[in-house]
Amino acid sequence: MVFTRKPEPRSSNIDALQIKTMDTATGTPTPTPAPMRTNGYSGTSGQDANESVIGNDLTIEGQSITIRCQGSLRVNGNIQADLHSMKLTVGEEAVINGTIAAEIVEVYGKVQGAILGSRVALHSSAVVEGDIHSQTLAIEQGASFDGRSRKVKDPSEIAPQLTSPNRSS
């Protein structure tokens, strides 16, 4: 199993900066925390505040890996694993090799493997090589889909496993 992450570029020394203020009661200088750094995501970009993100600088590789998220997951990196989530968004830069199972699947990037979902949408930049099992499927003009599509009537057939079957409750 291999996890790699690119080093963060150093843009300035502002991250290490601490500003001292005077405590008016004691007259002693007190450091204030450095400004918080952000990941470049804002609430206005369409990202859910409770969304887990696998960034475009992260690669997850290995055999028999399953990633589970009980909420919303956005993948922008390179993943060689199966993914289970309530809502899964495959970003434009993402490459996923594995099976995807989620209630809602939004694909903007590349997926090589089966997609199981109640609602699946392939956007114009999507490239999918694999079968899709869903209750509803939307494919935008420009999307590439090489596989078979099967309409599922029983949602339990495609339900994601959000907890590990090996985990004792």
Steps between C-alpha positions, in 0.01 A plus 500: 500500500647835396388850595678793341442870538681779322671750731314826548662794321622777726339820380612736775609519861159623615418151633771529764416860590369570846382843599551609859239703677505649847286357773347818647452347846859385553689707241673189362520414132286202392540320169196466279468197278622517142233543235328176402592354164225371276494225240373737235142387547225739594137456579407673177682248277221246534690287749302376796649613832473141630657347190812284535759570229775288348716768338661495156843464662409169666543152350367186670620168358486144622322169484162441661455858627151632572437864589177564693341836573170524685432847358605687189836431334677694222792331326746713304798263522611166360330209677547128442238371741130437541300797631180493708324823596159662535593760237810477283634766266780403263680827419632592153861414594405172672592154374328210675578133432249299701134454575293797615188451715303805618145629519593797279795488258617809306782428253711779347827303473612150401364175645614153402269255673137439585276776636210405729268783603141607536569818299800512267595802289782506245592861424651619171862448616436145631678193361355173630614149405280253683143398564249726674222358718258774606141603552553821298783586261572836336772539236592850381607563143878457473527232769673175402342174619626157395304229676151374567225673691249308709192650664460367853159475666610378844717767673653239733685351198707818462512633856848608613661321796573796726643295784759224481350150505792395727422767761319375809239742632 
